[in-house]
């Protein structure tokens, strides 16, 4: 431990000019500077704010596809258009909202909080209407497209500023990492809630299906048709009930976040005359090597897990034959992920974040291979689900834990480029969501080409095989590609320690009475 601390001190001394270090030492001698710490209450209030995005996102990700196909009875081609356009629009709104946030000024509530406050009530209404089946079938596609895109816009106005809030809750890297671990735990818990609420409420309803793929047997019997219509209406009401419960959770979590978290400005940021323009900041961010390599790696790994998420319900229902068990399998995955988030936080602290990426995300590959090769077996499937949750936890935690490291490194290289945090977060989410929209659109179209039968109790062999490929082999290839890209990511543990020392010296110099812009410029040139 002592050896590591000495190495950190030596690296910091090599990075900083003598004048800055001496000034920092004099100010430290005058008044010992306390480490800025967040209370557990602060961290919990911040973490709770991540639940709305995950609860709604989990419900939509796991259930919207099967809802459109089997409950709203939208044809597969139209469903693929809704899913692709909705996700693509969602991706487009991230940089747009990031641009608007970067142009917004500080208010008594902060720069980010007003976006969270004003978007919440409208997002709740739009979310509820996504799960409502209109009485006019001719406007169904337009209805779902409109409210899906509207909700994704509003939830982006919540999530982008919330993500950027990571950089403003504390100036201490260790405190931000700790708060991120709290956040990831609550977010995975949010996916558990989303899965449990949506799955268990909807699972109580008996969704009607057609024994004959052509539907002629059911359609010919008036009594059976009436019974089927009644069951379908009960299923639709179950989806509405689940939407109401999730919307209530969204509201409560937003209130806790607003009341329990306060934004903090960087000391050196207040000395800047005016913020950098969005497009100049965008050019700097998108040409910054560590950021590009990080988002490229997580783009592929996130896409792998999103393919599994989007097709898992159909895969369990039709390929494995567990029509009444898929919601419980989802719950097993998410509970396992929630319990292992603290383990991964300890692991990345002990062994480093890049090591955690390689071990955590690659651990999903053996279980995906097992699912691809095994016969339908419920017990083995539950074991695989619990094991897969371990990898899901790593995929949740690591991107948001590593992104602040990239931003810190960027700020040391560009000390006058404050206000770029929303650009970093919004474009990371942009690329992930756009790829997700493409994957969902292509996967739903693939099912259409394979001959998917709406409301069928069973599906043709080609559909079952397509689902197996979408949930197993395609994610495996994407995970391996992502891990190869992570080899190029340059910020290791030694680099993080150097950046921490340099940033601390910069903050202390900015807080002292002798701070000047030339000192910051000198620091940037030395780095």
C-alpha positions in Angstrom: 0.0 0.0 0.0 2.8 2.4 1.0 4.6 1.6 -2.2 1.6 2.4 -4.3 1.1 5.7 -2.5 4.7 6.7 -3.1 4.3 5.9 -6.8 1.3 8.1 -7.0 3.2 11.0 -5.4 6.1 10.6 -7.7 3.9 10.6 -10.8 2.1 13.6 -9.7 5.3 15.5 -9.0 6.5 14.7 -12.5 3.3 16.0 -14.0 2.9 19.3 -12.2 5.1 22.4 -12.4 7.0 23.3 -9.3 5.2 26.6 -8.7 1.8 24.9 -8.5 3.0 22.2 -6.2 4.6 24.7 -3.9 1.5 26.9 -3.8 -0.6 23.9 -3.0 1.8 22.8 -0.2 1.7 26.3 1.3 -2.1 26.4 1.3 -2.2 22.9 2.8 0.1 24.1 5.6 -2.2 27.1 6.3 -5.3 25.1 6.5 -5.7 21.3 6.1 -8.1 20.6 3.3 -10.9 18.2 4.2 -11.8 15.5 1.7 -15.2 16.3 0.3 -17.4 13.3 1.2 -21.0 12.5 0.3 -23.2 11.1 3.0 -24.9 7.8 2.6 -28.2 9.7 2.3 -26.9 11.8 -0.5 -25.6 8.8 -2.4 -28.9 6.9 -1.9 -31.0 9.9 -3.1 -28.7 10.3 -6.1 -28.9 6.5 -6.8 -32.7 6.4 -6.6 -32.8 8.8 -9.5 -31.5 6.1 -11.8 -34.5 3.8 -11.2 -37.1 5.5 -13.4 -35.1 5.1 -16.6 -34.3 1.4 -15.8 -37.8 0.4 -14.6 -39.5 1.8 -17.7 -36.6 0.8 -20.0 -36.7 -2.8 -18.7 -40.5 -3.0 -19.1 -40.3 -1.7 -22.7 -37.2 -3.7 -23.6 -38.5 -7.0 -22.4 -42.2 -6.7 -23.1 -43.0 -4.1 -25.8 -42.2 -6.5 -28.7 -44.4 -9.3 -27.5 -47.1 -6.7 -26.4 -47.2 -5.2 -29.9 -47.3 -8.7 -31.6 -49.6 -10.7 -29.4 -51.7 -8.1 -27.4 -52.1 -5.1 -29.6 -52.0 -7.5 -32.6 -49.8 -5.3 -34.7 -48.3 -7.2 -37.7 -44.6 -8.0 -37.4 -43.5 -5.5 -40.2 -45.4 -2.6 -38.6 -44.0 -3.6 -35.1 -40.5 -3.5 -36.5 -41.1 0.0 -37.8 -42.4 1.1 -34.4 -39.4 -0.4 -32.6 -36.8 0.8 -35.0 -38.1 4.4 -35.4 -38.8 4.7 -31.7 -35.2 3.7 -30.7 -33.7 5.7 -33.6 -35.6 8.8 -32.5 -34.6 8.1 -28.9 -31.0 8.0 -30.0 -31.3 11.3 -31.9 -32.8 13.1 -28.9 -29.8 12.3 -26.7 -27.3 14.7 -28.5 -30.1 17.2 -29.1 -30.9 17.3 -25.3 -27.2 17.4 -24.6 -26.9 20.4 -26.9 -29.8 22.2 -25.1 -28.3 21.4 -21.7 -24.9 22.7 -22.7 -26.5 26.0 -23.6 -28.6 26.3 -20.5 -27.4 28.5 -17.6 -27.1 27.8 -13.9 -30.3 28.5 -11.9 -30.9 28.4 -8.1 -31.8 24.7 -8.7 -28.7 24.1 -10.8 -28.2 23.6 -14.5 -29.5 20.0 -14.7 -32.3 19.7 -12.2 -34.8 21.9 -14.0 -34.8 19.4 -16.9 -35.5 16.5 -14.6 -38.3 18.4 -12.8 -40.3 19.6 -15.9 -39.9 16.4 -17.9 -41.2 14.0 -15.3 -45.0 14.6 -15.3 -45.2 14.5 -19.1 -43.1 11.4 -19.3 -45.4 9.6 -16.9 -48.5 10.4 -19.1 -46.8 9.3 -22.3 -45.5 6.1 -20.8 -49.0 5.1 -19.6 -50.5 5.7 -23.1 -47.9 3.4 -24.7 -49.7 0.5 -23.0 -53.2 1.5 -24.0 -54.8 -0.2 -27.0 -56.9 2.3 -29.0 -60.4 1.2 -30.2 -59.5 2.2 -33.8 -57.2 -0.4 -35.3 -56.4 1.9 -38.3 -54.6 4.4 -36.1 -52.7 1.8 -33.9 -49.4 2.1 -35.7 -49.5 5.9 -35.5 -50.6 5.8 -31.9 -47.8 3.6 -30.7 -45.2 5.4 -32.8 -46.3 8.8 -31.5 -46.4 8.0 -27.8 -43.3 5.8 -27.9 -41.3 8.6 -29.5 -42.8 11.2 -27.2 -41.9 9.1 -24.1 -38.4 8.5 -25.3 -37.9 12.2 -25.8 -39.1 13.1 -22.3 -37.2 10.3 -20.6 -34.1 11.5 -22.4 -34.7 15.0 -20.9 -34.6 13.2 -17.5 -31.8 10.7 -18.1 -29.1 12.8 -19.9 -29.0 15.5 -17.2 -29.2 12.8 -14.5 -26.2 11.0 -16.1 -24.2 14.2 -16.3 -25.0 14.8 -12.7 -22.4 12.3 -11.8 -19.7 14.9 -12.5 -21.4 17.5 -10.3 -22.3 15.6 -7.1 -18.7 15.7 -5.9 -15.2 16.7 -7.0 -13.7 13.6 -5.4 -13.1 10.7 -7.9 -13.5 8.1 -5.1 -16.8 9.6 -4.0 -18.1 9.6 -7.6 -17.1 6.0 -8.0 -18.8 5.1 -4.7 -22.0 7.0 -5.8 -21.9 5.3 -9.1 -21.8 1.9 -7.4 -24.9 3.0 -5.3 -26.5 4.1 -8.5 -25.8 0.9 -10.4 -27.2 -1.2 -7.5 -30.4 0.8 -7.5 -30.6 0.7 -11.3 -30.3 -3.1 -11.4 -32.8 -3.1 -8.6 -35.0 -1.0 -10.9 -34.7 -3.6 -13.6 -35.8 -6.2 -11.0 -38.8 -4.0 -10.1 -39.6 -3.5 -13.8 -39.3 -7.2 -14.5 -41.3 -8.2 -11.4 -44.1 -5.7 -11.7 -44.6 -6.0 -15.5 -43.9 -9.7 -15.6 -45.9 -10.8 -12.5 -49.0 -8.6 -13.2 -49.0 -9.5 -16.9 -48.2 -13.1 -16.2 -51.4 -13.4 -14.1 -53.4 -12.8 -17.3 -54.0 -15.6 -19.7 -53.0 -14.2 -23.1 -55.2 -16.0 -25.7 -53.4 -17.8 -28.5 -54.4 -19.6 -31.7 -54.0 -23.4 -31.7 -54.1 -23.4 -35.5 -51.4 -21.2 -37.0 -53.9 -19.9 -39.6 -56.5 -19.2 -36.9 -59.3 -20.9 -38.8 -60.3 -23.2 -35.9 -60.8 -20.4 -33.5 -62.4 -18.0 -35.9 -65.0 -20.6 -36.9 -66.3 -20.9 -33.3 -68.4 -17.9 -32.1 -68.2 -18.9 -28.5 -64.5 -19.4 -28.6 -64.0 -16.1 -30.3 -66.0 -14.3 -27.6 -63.9 -16.1 -24.9 -60.7 -15.1 -26.7 -61.8 -11.5 -26.9 -62.6 -11.4 -23.2 -59.2 -12.9 -22.3 -57.5 -10.4 -24.6 -59.2 -7.5 -22.9 -58.1 -8.8 -19.5 -54.5 -9.0 -20.8 -54.7 -5.4 -22.1 -56.0 -4.3 -18.6 -53.1 -6.1 -16.9 -50.6 -4.2 -19.1 -52.4 -0.9 -18.1 -52.3 -1.8 -14.4 -48.5 -2.5 -14.6 -48.0 0.8 -16.5 -49.8 2.6 -13.7 -47.6 1.1 -11.0 -44.4 1.8 -12.9 -45.5 5.4 -13.6 -46.0 5.9 -9.8 -42.5 4.6 -9.1 -41.1 7.0 -11.7 -42.7 9.9 -9.9 -41.7 9.0 -6.4 -38.0 8.4 -7.5 -37.9 11.7 -9.3 -39.1 13.6 -6.2 -36.5 11.9 -4.0 -33.7 12.8 -6.4 -34.8 16.5 -6.6 -35.1 16.9 -2.9 -32.0 14.9 -1.9 -29.3 16.0 -4.4 -27.6 19.3 -4.9 -25.4 20.2 -7.9 -21.8 21.4 -7.3 -19.7 23.5 -9.6 -16.0 22.8 -10.1 -13.8 25.5 -8.4 -11.9 26.1 -11.6 -15.1 26.2 -13.7 -16.4 29.4 -12.1 -13.3 31.2 -13.3 -14.1 30.7 -16.9 -15.7 33.7 -18.6 -18.1 31.8 -20.9 -18.8 28.2 -21.8 -17.4 26.5 -24.9 -19.7 26.4 -27.9 -21.5 23.1 -28.4 -20.0 22.3 -31.8 -16.5 23.1 -30.8 -17.0 20.9 -27.7 -18.5 18.2 -29.9 -15.5 18.2 -32.2 -13.1 17.9 -29.2 -15.1 15.1 -27.6 -15.6 13.0 -30.8 -11.9 13.4 -31.7 -10.8 12.4 -28.2 -9.2 8.9 -28.6 -10.0 7.3 -25.1 -13.6 8.3 -25.4 -14.0 6.9 -29.0 -12.4 3.6 -27.9 -14.5 3.3 -24.8 -17.8 3.9 -26.5 -16.8 1.6 -29.4 -16.1 -1.3 -27.0 -19.3 -0.8 -25.0 -21.3 -0.3 -28.2 -20.8 -3.9 -29.1 -21.2 -5.4 -25.6 -24.3 -3.3 -24.9 -25.8 -4.4 -28.3 -25.2 -8.0 -27.3 -27.2 -7.7 -24.1 -29.9 -5.6 -25.8 -30.4 -8.4 -28.4 -31.0 -10.8 -25.5 -33.3 -8.4 -23.7 -35.4 -7.6 -26.8 -36.0 -11.3 -27.8 -35.9 -13.1 -24.5 -39.6 -13.2 -23.9 -40.3 -14.7 -27.3 -37.4 -17.0 -27.0 -38.6 -18.5 -23.7 -42.2 -18.6 -24.9 -41.7 -20.3 -28.3 -38.2 -21.8 -28.5 -37.9 -23.2 -25.0 -41.6 -23.6 -24.5 -41.8 -21.8 -21.1 -44.8 -19.6 -21.9 -45.7 -19.3 -18.2 -42.2 -19.1 -16.8 -40.4 -16.4 -18.8 -41.2 -13.6 -16.3 -39.8 -15.7 -13.5 -36.6 -16.4 -15.5 -36.2 -12.6 -16.1 -36.6 -12.0 -12.4 -33.9 -14.6 -11.6 -31.5 -12.8 -13.9 -32.2 -9.4 -12.4 -32.1 -10.5 -8.8 -28.7 -12.2 -9.4 -27.4 -9.0 -11.1 -28.5 -6.9 -8.2 -26.8 -9.1 -5.6 -23.5 -9.1 -7.5 -23.2 -5.3 -8.2 -21.3 -4.8 -4.8 -19.0 -7.7 -5.7 -18.1 -6.1 -9.0 -17.5 -2.7 -7.3 -15.1 -4.4 -4.9 -13.5 -6.3 -7.8 -12.8 -3.2 -10.0 -11.4 -1.4 -6.9 -9.1 -4.2 -6.1 -8.0 -5.4 -9.6 -8.9 -2.4 -11.9 -11.7 -1.6 -14.3 -10.2 -3.1 -17.5 -9.7 -6.4 -15.7 -13.3 -6.3 -14.5 -14.5 -5.7 -18.1 -12.6 -8.7 -19.5 -13.7 -11.1 -16.8 -17.2 -9.7 -16.1 -18.6 -9.4 -19.6 -16.8 -12.5 -21.1 -18.4 -14.6 -18.3 -21.7 -14.5 -20.2 -20.3 -16.4 -23.2 -20.2 -19.9 -21.8 -23.8 -19.6 -20.6 -25.0 -18.3 -23.9 -23.2 -21.3 -25.6 -24.9 -23.6 -23.1 -28.4 -22.2 -23.9 -27.7 -22.6 -27.7 -26.7 -26.3 -27.3 -29.0 -27.6 -24.6 -32.5 -29.1 -24.9 -35.4 -27.4 -23.2 -34.8 -28.0 -19.5 -36.4 -25.6 -16.9 -34.0 -26.3 -14.1 -30.9 -25.9 -16.2 -32.4 -22.7 -17.7 -32.9 -21.2 -14.2 -29.2 -22.1 -13.3 -28.1 -20.3 -16.5 -30.3 -17.3 -15.8 -28.8 -16.9 -12.3 -25.2 -17.2 -13.7 -26.0 -14.8 -16.6 -27.1 -12.2 -14.0 -23.5 -11.9 -12.8 -22.4 -10.8 -16.3 -25.4 -8.4 -16.6 -24.2 -6.7 -13.4 -20.8 -6.0 -14.9 -22.4 -4.7 -18.1 -24.5 -2.3 -16.0 -21.8 -1.0 -13.7 -18.6 -0.7 -15.8 -19.6 1.8 -18.6 -20.8 4.4 -16.1 -17.9 3.8 -13.8 -15.3 4.3 -16.6 -16.9 7.3 -18.4 -16.0 9.8 -15.6 -12.4 8.6 -15.8 -12.4 9.6 -19.5 -13.9 13.0 -18.7 -11.3 13.7 -16.0 -8.6 12.8 -18.5 -10.2 15.1 -21.0 -10.4 18.0 -18.6 -6.7 17.7 -17.8 -5.9 17.9 -21.5 -8.5 20.7 -22.1 -8.8 22.6 -18.8 -10.9 25.5 -20.3 -13.4 23.2 -22.0 -16.0 23.1 -19.1 -19.6 22.3 -19.9 -18.8 19.3 -22.1 -20.1 16.7 -19.6 -23.5 16.4 -21.2 -21.9 15.8 -24.6 -19.9 12.9 -23.3 -22.9 11.2 -21.7 -25.4 12.0 -24.4 -23.4 10.7 -27.3 -22.4 7.6 -25.4 -26.2 6.9 -24.9 -26.8 8.0 -28.6 -24.6 5.4 -30.1 -25.9 2.7 -27.8 -29.6 3.5 -28.4 -29.2 3.8 -32.2 -27.5 0.4 -32.4 -30.3 -1.0 -30.2 -32.9 0.4 -32.5 -31.2 -1.2 -35.5 -30.9 -4.5 -33.7 -34.6 -4.6 -32.6 -35.8 -3.6 -36.0 -33.7 -6.2 -37.8 -34.6 -8.9 -35.2 -38.3 -8.2 -35.6 -38.0 -8.2 -39.4 -36.1 -11.5 -39.2 -39.0 -13.0 -37.4 -41.4 -11.7 -40.0 -39.3 -13.2 -42.8 -39.1 -16.5 -40.8 -42.9 -16.7 -40.8 -43.9 -15.5 -37.3 -47.6 -16.1 -36.5 -49.3 -13.4 -34.4 -50.9 -14.9 -31.3 -49.8 -18.4 -32.3 -49.6 -20.9 -29.4 -46.5 -22.3 -31.3 -44.3 -21.0 -34.1 -42.7 -22.7 -37.1 -39.2 -24.3 -36.7 -37.6 -21.4 -38.7 -38.9 -18.9 -36.2 -37.7 -20.9 -33.2 -34.2 -21.2 -34.8 -34.1 -17.5 -35.6 -34.9 -16.7 -32.0 -32.1 -19.0 -30.8 -29.6 -17.3 -33.1 -30.7 -13.8 -31.9 -30.4 -14.7 -28.2 -27.2 -16.8 -28.3 -24.9 -16.7 -31.3 -25.3 -13.0 -32.3 -24.6 -11.7 -28.8 -21.5 -14.0 -28.5 -20.0 -12.5 -31.6 -20.8 -9.0 -30.5 -19.2 -9.5 -27.0 -16.0 -10.9 -28.5 -15.7 -7.9 -30.8 -16.3 -5.5 -27.9 -13.6 -7.1 -25.8 -11.1 -6.9 -28.7 -11.8 -3.1 -28.9 -11.2 -2.7 -25.1 -7.6 -3.8 -25.7 -7.1 -0.3 -27.3 -8.5 1.6 -24.3 -5.6 3.5 -22.8 -6.7 4.6 -19.3 -5.5 1.9 -16.9 -5.2 2.1 -13.1 -1.8 3.9 -13.1 -3.2 6.6 -15.5 -6.2 7.0 -13.2 -4.0 7.6 -10.2 -1.9 10.2 -12.1 -5.1 12.0 -13.2 -6.5 12.0 -9.7 -3.3 13.7 -8.3 -3.2 16.2 -11.1 -6.9 17.2 -10.8 -6.6 17.5 -7.0 -3.7 19.9 -7.4 -5.6 21.9 -10.0 -8.6 22.2 -7.7 -6.5 23.3 -4.8 -4.7 25.9 -6.9 -8.0 27.2 -8.2 -9.4 27.5 -4.7 -6.4 29.4 -3.4 -6.1 33.1 -3.5 -3.2 33.1 -5.8 -5.0 31.1 -8.6 -4.8 32.5 -12.1 -5.7 31.3 -15.6 -2.0 31.2 -16.5 -1.5 28.5 -13.9 -4.2 26.3 -15.5 -2.7 27.0 -18.9 0.7 26.0 -17.6 -0.7 22.8 -16.1 -2.3 21.9 -19.4 0.9 22.5 -21.4 2.9 20.3 -18.9 0.3 17.5 -19.2 
